[in-house]
Amino acid sequence: RLQSLNKNAINSSPLLEDFRYETGVFNPCRTGRKTRGVVLHLTCLLTLSHSPAVRQGFKPLHRLQSLNKNAINSSPLLEDFRYETGVFNPCRTGTKTRDSIANMNTPEPLSTKTELRKSLLQTRKSISPEAWREKSDRICNHLQNSPPFTQAKTILAYFSCRQEPDLSPLFTIPKQWGFPRCVGKGLSWHIWQAGDTLHTGAYGILEPLPDAPQIDQSEVDLILVPAVGCDLRGYRLGYGGGYYDRMFSKAEWESKIAIGIIFEFASIAQLPVDSWDQPLHGICTESGNLKSKI
């Protein structure tokens, strides 16, 4: 009877409900080979310890009932489980452990832009003020010494919001600086110099005043683009408004060098891409310039 225990019996085990709730593995029989092995191993041990047959047939029941986290942690199968998941003690599951195990059932844990955006913004929000300042200064230093920056006369930039990398130390460098105003579904670029008045726009972002001189796109040499994340191909994850994608889709902006400004943690191998997404020419993090098309 014990040997006939199979995946159907395991899936119907009331004990498995607690395991599912605690770990987030809702179908252990469809996980990978190594994961399946350790899940079945743990479930069999738990099932044995509560089996009526075992209770009646074995006097030293306390030996089975004494099965605890030490016995499970000494399982050889657990070594493979630890290697694949990074979960070193499944008997002490918490939010991170449950998330790690649950993600094994999902080929692309963060497969949508919404999920990626939420995760990256939470990480950025958690950066300490000291680290944020230090990383921002390093980005400024890399930009200041890059050829696109040194050769540019007119640069479009942004005012930091929501702990975006802060580029304000660059704004005192003698260049013609332009900053955006959100007007309808587009961006209107205006000249701004240190000391000029700013006001808060519709999204809580500082903007030049509406009557500030506008910049013609033909004058622009470089665009420093804020982003939630970027991938190594130059694709950018923004806030979902589509302002920059609409701008870069226009022929007059195609030749303009655009660099995404992010912290290193927000550099993703490959972002999900929609038909309207426009790749940037490169990205810059505190680790340096990562070129794609520059």
C-alpha positions in Angstrom: 0.0 0.0 0.0 2.8 2.3 0.8 4.7 1.5 -2.4 1.6 2.2 -4.5 1.5 5.8 -3.3 1.6 7.9 -6.5 1.1 11.4 -7.7 -2.7 11.1 -7.6 -2.6 10.0 -4.0 -0.2 12.7 -3.2 -2.2 15.4 -4.8 -5.3 14.4 -2.8 -3.4 14.4 0.5 -4.9 16.9 3.0 -1.3 17.5 4.2 -0.5 18.7 0.7 -2.9 21.6 1.2 -0.7 23.0 4.0 2.4 22.4 1.8 0.8 24.2 -1.1 -0.2 27.2 1.0 3.2 27.5 2.6 5.3 27.0 -0.5 3.2 28.2 -3.4 3.9 24.9 -5.3 0.4 24.0 -6.5 1.3 21.0 -8.7 4.4 19.3 -7.5 4.0 16.5 -10.0 4.5 19.0 -12.9 7.7 20.6 -11.5 11.2 19.7 -12.8 12.8 16.3 -12.1 14.9 17.4 -9.1 12.2 19.5 -7.6 9.6 16.8 -8.1 11.9 14.4 -6.3 12.2 16.5 -3.2 8.6 17.5 -3.1 7.5 13.8 -3.4 10.1 12.9 -0.8 8.9 15.5 1.7 5.2 14.6 1.1 5.8 10.9 1.5 7.5 11.4 4.8 4.7 13.7 6.0 2.0 11.2 4.8 3.8 8.3 6.5 3.9 10.1 9.8 0.1 10.6 9.7 -1.0 7.3 8.1 -3.5 5.2 10.1 -1.8 2.0 8.8 1.5 3.2 10.3 -0.2 4.1 13.5 -1.6 0.6 13.9 1.3 -1.4 12.4 4.2 0.3 14.1 4.7 0.6 17.8 7.5 3.1 17.7 5.3 5.7 16.2 7.2 8.4 18.0 10.1 7.8 15.7 8.0 8.9 12.7 6.3 11.7 14.6 9.7 13.0 15.6 10.5 13.7 12.0 11.4 17.4 12.0 13.3 20.0 10.1 16.6 18.4 10.9 15.6 15.1 9.2 14.3 16.9 6.2 17.3 19.2 5.9 19.6 16.1 5.9 17.9 14.6 2.9 20.2 14.0 -0.1 17.5 15.2 -2.5 17.4 18.5 -0.7 20.9 19.3 -2.0 19.6 19.4 -5.6 16.6 21.4 -4.4 18.8 23.9 -2.7 21.0 24.2 -5.7 18.2 24.8 -8.1 16.1 27.2 -6.0 18.5 28.9 -3.6 16.1 27.9 -0.8 18.4 26.5 1.9 15.8 25.7 4.6 12.3 24.8 3.3 11.2 24.2 6.9 11.5 27.9 7.5 9.5 29.2 4.6 8.6 32.8 4.5 7.7 35.2 1.8 11.0 35.0 -0.1 11.1 31.2 0.1 7.5 30.8 -1.1 8.2 33.2 -4.0 11.4 31.3 -4.9 9.6 28.0 -5.0 6.5 29.4 -6.7 8.6 30.9 -9.5 9.8 27.4 -10.4 6.4 26.7 -11.8 6.5 29.8 -13.9 8.8 29.9 -17.0 8.9 33.7 -16.9 8.3 34.9 -13.3 8.2 38.5 -14.3 6.9 38.2 -17.9 4.8 41.3 -18.1 5.8 45.0 -18.1 3.4 45.7 -15.2 5.1 43.1 -13.0 8.6 44.2 -14.0 7.7 47.8 -13.5 6.4 47.1 -10.0 9.4 45.1 -9.0 12.0 47.5 -10.3 10.2 50.5 -8.7 10.1 48.8 -5.4 13.8 48.0 -5.6 14.6 51.6 -6.6 12.5 52.9 -3.7 14.5 50.8 -1.2 17.8 52.4 -2.1 19.2 54.5 0.8 19.6 58.2 0.2 23.4 57.8 0.6 23.5 55.0 -2.0 21.2 56.9 -4.3 23.5 60.0 -4.2 26.6 58.0 -4.7 25.2 56.0 -7.6 23.8 59.1 -9.2 27.2 60.9 -9.0 28.9 58.0 -10.6 26.4 58.1 -13.5 27.1 61.8 -13.9 30.8 61.2 -14.0 30.5 58.5 -16.7 28.2 60.7 -18.8 30.4 63.8 -18.4 33.4 61.8 -19.8 31.5 60.2 -22.7 32.0 61.4 -26.3 28.3 61.9 -26.9 28.1 64.3 -24.0 31.4 66.2 -24.6 30.5 66.7 -28.2 26.9 67.7 -27.6 25.9 71.4 -27.5 22.2 70.9 -26.8 21.1 68.2 -24.4 17.6 67.2 -23.4 17.4 65.8 -19.8 14.9 65.3 -17.0 14.4 66.3 -13.4 14.7 63.3 -11.1 11.5 61.9 -9.7 10.7 58.8 -7.6 14.4 58.2 -6.9 15.4 58.2 -10.6 19.2 58.8 -11.0 19.8 62.5 -10.3 21.6 64.3 -13.1 21.4 67.8 -11.5 25.2 68.1 -11.0 25.5 68.1 -14.8 23.1 71.0 -15.3 25.7 73.6 -14.4 28.0 72.5 -17.2 27.9 75.0 -20.1 25.4 73.4 -22.5 22.0 74.4 -23.8 19.7 72.3 -21.5 16.2 71.3 -22.4 13.5 69.8 -20.2 10.1 68.5 -21.0 6.6 69.5 -20.2 3.7 67.0 -20.7 1.3 68.6 -23.1 -1.6 66.4 -24.0 0.0 63.1 -25.2 3.2 64.7 -26.2 6.4 66.3 -24.8 7.2 70.0 -25.3 10.9 70.8 -24.7 11.9 74.1 -23.2 15.2 75.7 -22.4 16.1 75.8 -18.7 19.2 77.1 -16.9 20.2 76.7 -13.3 18.2 79.3 -11.3 15.2 79.5 -13.6 11.8 79.0 -12.1 10.2 75.5 -12.2 6.7 74.3 -11.4 5.2 70.9 -10.6 3.4 69.3 -13.6 0.5 67.0 -13.8 2.5 63.9 -12.8 4.2 65.5 -9.9 7.4 66.1 -12.0 9.2 69.5 -12.0 8.8 71.3 -15.4 9.9 74.6 -16.9 7.3 77.3 -17.0 5.0 77.2 -20.1 6.4 80.5 -21.4 10.0 79.3 -21.2 11.7 79.4 -24.7 11.1 76.2 -26.7 13.9 74.0 -28.2 13.6 73.0 -31.9 14.3 69.3 -32.4 16.9 70.2 -35.1 19.1 71.7 -32.4 19.2 68.6 -30.2 22.4 66.5 -30.1 21.8 64.2 -27.1 18.8 63.0 -25.1 19.2 61.6 -21.6 16.1 59.5 -21.0 14.6 58.5 -17.7 13.5 54.9 -17.4 12.3 52.3 -14.9 14.5 49.7 -16.7 16.4 49.0 -19.9 17.6 45.9 -21.6 20.9 45.2 -23.4 19.3 45.8 -26.8 18.4 49.3 -25.8 14.7 48.8 -25.2 13.3 50.9 -22.4 10.6 50.2 -19.8 9.0 53.4 -18.8 6.0 54.3 -16.6 3.4 53.3 -19.2 2.4 56.7 -20.6 4.2 56.2 -24.0 5.4 59.8 -24.2 9.0 58.9 -25.3 7.9 56.1 -27.6 5.6 58.4 -29.4 8.3 61.0 -29.7 11.0 58.5 -31.0 8.6 57.0 -33.5 8.6 60.3 -35.4 11.2 60.5 -38.3 12.7 63.8 -37.1 13.8 62.1 -33.8 15.2 58.9 -35.2 18.8 60.2 -35.7 19.0 61.7 -32.2 21.3 59.9 -29.8 19.2 58.8 -26.9 20.7 57.2 -23.8 18.6 55.5 -21.1 19.6 56.5 -17.5 19.2 53.7 -14.9 20.8 52.1 -11.9 22.7 48.9 -12.6 20.0 46.7 -11.0 17.5 47.9 -13.6 19.6 46.6 -16.5 17.6 43.6 -17.8 18.9 41.0 -20.2 15.7 41.1 -22.3 12.5 43.1 -21.7 9.1 42.2 -23.2 8.6 44.3 -26.3 5.5 45.7 -27.9 5.2 46.9 -31.5 5.3 50.5 -30.5 8.4 50.3 -28.4 11.4 52.3 -29.7 14.9 51.2 -28.8 17.4 53.7 -27.4 21.0 54.1 -28.7 22.5 53.0 -25.4 22.1 53.0 -21.6 24.3 54.4 -18.8 24.4 53.0 -15.2 26.7 53.7 -12.3 29.0 50.9 -13.7 29.5 52.8 -16.9 28.2 53.2 -20.5 26.6 50.1 -22.0 26.6 50.8 -25.7 24.1 49.3 -28.1 24.0 51.5 -31.2 26.2 54.5 -30.4 
